Amino acid sequence: MKIAEGVHCEVWIHSKALEVFRTAPDNDRARAEKFIDHISEHGPELLNDKQFKQEGRYPSESGKIVVCAVKSYQLRVYGGWLNGPPRVFLCPEVTIKKTNKADQKQLKRVASKVGEK
């Protein structure tokens, strides 16, 4: 489902990820939506590591994928970039973390889903 569209890119989220996103606290969800809108209009360059962070490069069917996280407190919207046109930030997973450390299995899963052919 497309959740944002701007000059820089479109942002898409898988339906199961959207279900988790909707269970997040209202203030976390509102902040994350603000960052997602910013990414769609301007890209992630002006966001700091507490708002948008590259988590690493992980293997997928189409090569190495850079997995990124849109962050708001413990809410994480994980995704990766697809070249277009249009350019797309695809978000296959969302989590509400209990710790600050990223789940490496989840990051590998995200890369695999983003890189599917």
Secondary structure, 3 states (H helix, E strand, C coil): CEEEECCCCEEEECHHHHHHHHHCCHHHHHHHHHHHHHHHHHCCCCCCCCCEEEEEEEEECCEEEEEEEEEECCEEEEEEEECCCCCEEEEEEEEECCCCCCCHHHHHHHHHHHCCC
